Amino acid sequence: MSRPDPLTFYEFFAGGGMARLGLGAAWTCAFANDFDPVKAATYRDNFPDAADHFHEGDVWALEARDLPGQADLAWASSPCQDFSLAGGRAGLAGGRSSTFFGFWRLVQALAAEGRAPRNVVIENVSGLLTSHGGADFTALCAALAAAGYRFGALEIDAAAFLPQSRPRVFVVATRAPVPAGLIGDSPFQTRAVREAQARLPADLAARWIWWRGEAPGRRNTELADLLEPDGAVKWHGDDKTQSLLALMAPLHRARIAKVQAEGGRAVGGLFRRMRVEQGIKVQRAEARFDGLAGCLRTPRGGSSRQTLVVAEGGQVRSRLISGREGARLMGLPDSYRLPRAATSALHVVGDGVAVPVVRWLAAHLLEPLLAAQAPAIAAE
């Protein structure tokens, strides 16, 4: 049974509205929130109706009365730094990822008023599954269970859809019975997901859902396909390129040499990282030439912004990735309005969720789930 009215959702930590774009035209945003002024400005610039539902500010300053009606979905892409190696894996007690609880107290307040979101998606880095030996993931599952939700997780790498390596965890929770057709095997039930589920205590494991879903068809784009024309971007001087090559370990220099020897054109993504070699910390430049960009980050320093290395005709050139290229790597259309400064543009897209991954979740899980819930919703 289908829904005659639009599907409604709240988008917390909305950033530039990438979850909204992924959900698509069948969904109506009833409420969106973000604290970051650059992301908020970008959201407003791309969605003319933002004045009706977008709230800029701290999630802890919101109250249940700010959220209209009862949403079909609450989407939360809470800050991920404390679940990643870069954040020291501080976990749910960390200052940034603890904003999850600013969101969750709103869900609890809505539940107390009889209008809890029917479904919830929580998106975060893969470290969510293992942070503090799995204790943080268990705490998250316990919070969902206490609010009446059943839940399961999928670990989806955006590389299945886009030429960017970007694994993320999506915890999908619902308060309604789940159709048998949505339960089963999925390639996104990775080893990390299965190990996290196995660590849950019996009462939480009993509420687990093995969400079904087939992988998409073979990806037909590579990093090189998404680049700007050579004349539209600023390239490094030869000295800068040579200094990057000098930072490479022998294995990575050998990759460059192989590409040069083969001729043709090859495009790789490069990051600078600190490594310990023979007990000494050294900076290394590490490149990949497998058709994928490395995972986009928010550019908080020179080494965090991804560099592109192009080998062609026996020569090697390098430059920083542009904001538009970063947007394409997240599945954003070229019509999407970015901040003018490349650093600001990459700040918005590097902190977002890959649009086609959200579309996959909507088409394969969320929309079928809500279609099955339609009779009960109509009777409310």
MOVEN-V465354 format. One record per pair of residues at least 6 apart in sequence whose ideal C-beta (glycine too) atoms are under 6 Angstrom apart, sorted by the first residue. I is the first residue (numbers start at 1). J is the second residue. D is the distance in Angstrom with one decimal. If there is no record, write none. Layout:
# MOVEN-V465354
i={I,I}
j={J,J}
d={D,D}
This chain:
# MOVEN-V465354
i={1,2,3,6,7,7,7,8,8,8,8,9,9,9,9,10,10,10,11,11,11,11,12,12,12,13,13,14,14,15,15,15,15,16,16,16,16,16,17,17,18,18,18,19,19,19,20,21,22,22,22,23,29,30,30,31,31,32,32,33,33,34,35,38,38,39,40,42,43,43,44,45,46,59,59,59,60,64,64,64,70,71,72,72,73,74,74,75,76,76,77,77,78,78,79,79,79,80,80,81,81,82,82,82,82,82,83,83,83,83,83,83,84,84,89,91,91,91,92,92,104,110,111,119,120,121,121,122,123,123,123,124,126,126,126,128,128,129,129,129,129,134,134,137,138,141,144,144,145,145,148,149,149,150,150,151,151,152,152,152,152,153,153,153,154,154,154,155,155,155,155,155,156,156,157,158,158,158,158,159,159,160,160,161,161,162,162,162,163,163,163,163,163,164,164,165,165,165,166,166,172,172,176,178,179,182,183,183,184,186,186,187,197,211,213,222,223,223,223,224,226,226,227,228,233,233,235,235,236,236,241,244,244,247,247,247,248,249,252,252,259,259,259,260,260,265,266,266,267,268,268,268,268,269,269,269,269,270,270,270,270,271,271,272,272,272,273,273,274,274,275,275,287,293,294,296,296,297,297,298,298,298,299,299,299,305,306,307,307,308,308,309,310,322,323,323,323,323,326,326,327,327,327,330,330,330,331,331,331,338,339}
j={374,371,374,28,26,27,72,28,30,71,72,27,71,73,75,31,71,74,19,20,32,75,33,76,103,77,78,32,34,34,39,351,352,39,42,43,348,352,43,47,352,353,355,75,353,358,29,355,355,358,359,362,53,68,71,53,67,53,54,55,59,40,58,344,347,348,56,348,50,54,50,337,337,99,102,103,102,106,109,110,115,117,118,370,119,117,120,121,103,122,123,353,99,100,96,97,99,124,125,87,96,90,91,94,96,97,97,124,125,127,128,131,125,127,131,131,132,136,136,139,143,116,147,174,173,170,172,171,168,170,353,169,155,167,169,137,169,137,169,192,196,196,199,196,200,204,151,173,204,207,175,173,175,207,209,171,173,208,209,210,211,169,171,193,170,188,211,169,188,190,192,193,188,357,167,164,166,354,357,165,292,215,216,216,356,329,331,354,221,222,223,291,292,293,329,292,294,295,295,354,211,365,373,209,372,212,210,212,212,212,213,215,208,365,364,291,267,291,293,267,325,328,325,322,319,322,317,319,318,319,318,285,318,283,284,285,285,284,286,287,266,289,311,311,314,312,289,311,310,287,288,289,309,288,293,294,306,285,287,307,309,286,294,283,285,303,284,286,281,283,282,284,309,329,306,326,350,304,350,347,350,351,305,343,346,320,321,318,320,319,321,318,317,342,338,342,345,346,346,349,336,338,349,349,352,354,354,355,356,345,345}
d={4.5,5.8,5.3,4.1,5.8,4.7,4.8,5.3,4.8,4.9,5.2,5.6,5.5,4.1,5.9,4.4,4.9,4.7,5.4,5.8,4.4,5.0,5.5,4.3,4.8,4.9,5.3,4.3,4.8,5.9,4.6,5.6,4.9,5.7,4.4,5.7,4.5,5.9,4.9,5.9,4.1,5.1,5.5,4.8,5.5,5.3,5.5,5.1,4.4,2.5,4.7,5.2,5.6,5.3,5.7,5.3,5.2,5.7,4.8,4.8,6.0,5.3,5.5,5.2,5.9,5.5,4.2,5.0,5.9,5.9,4.4,4.6,5.3,5.7,3.8,5.5,4.3,5.9,3.8,5.4,3.8,4.7,5.2,5.5,4.9,3.8,4.9,5.0,5.0,5.1,4.5,5.4,5.6,4.4,4.0,5.6,5.8,5.1,4.4,3.6,5.0,4.3,6.0,2.9,5.3,3.7,5.8,5.6,5.0,4.1,4.7,5.2,4.9,5.2,5.3,4.3,4.7,4.3,4.7,5.8,5.8,5.0,5.4,4.8,4.4,6.0,5.5,4.3,5.8,5.3,5.6,5.5,6.0,5.0,5.5,5.9,5.1,5.4,5.9,4.9,4.2,5.9,4.3,5.1,5.9,4.8,4.8,4.9,5.8,5.2,5.2,3.9,5.6,4.7,5.4,5.8,3.9,5.6,3.8,5.9,4.6,5.7,4.8,5.2,5.1,3.9,5.8,5.3,5.8,4.3,5.8,5.2,5.0,5.4,4.3,5.3,3.8,3.9,5.6,5.1,5.7,5.8,5.7,5.9,4.0,6.0,5.6,5.9,5.4,5.0,4.6,5.8,5.2,4.6,4.3,5.0,6.0,5.4,4.8,6.0,5.8,6.0,4.8,5.7,4.6,5.5,5.8,5.7,3.6,5.6,4.5,4.7,5.6,5.9,4.5,3.6,5.3,5.8,5.0,4.1,5.9,4.2,6.0,5.7,5.8,5.7,5.5,4.6,4.7,5.5,4.4,5.0,5.6,5.9,5.7,3.9,5.0,5.5,5.7,5.6,4.4,5.9,4.3,5.5,5.4,4.3,5.3,4.8,5.3,4.4,5.5,4.2,4.6,5.8,4.2,4.5,5.4,5.6,4.2,4.3,5.1,5.9,5.5,5.8,5.3,4.1,5.7,6.0,5.4,5.9,5.8,4.9,5.3,5.4,5.8,5.5,4.3,4.9,5.1,5.0,4.4,5.0,4.2,5.2,4.9,5.5,4.7,5.6,5.8,5.6,5.6,5.1,5.0,6.0,5.0,4.6,2.7,5.5,5.0,4.5,5.9,6.0,5.1,4.9,5.6,5.4,5.4,3.5,4.6,4.1,4.9}
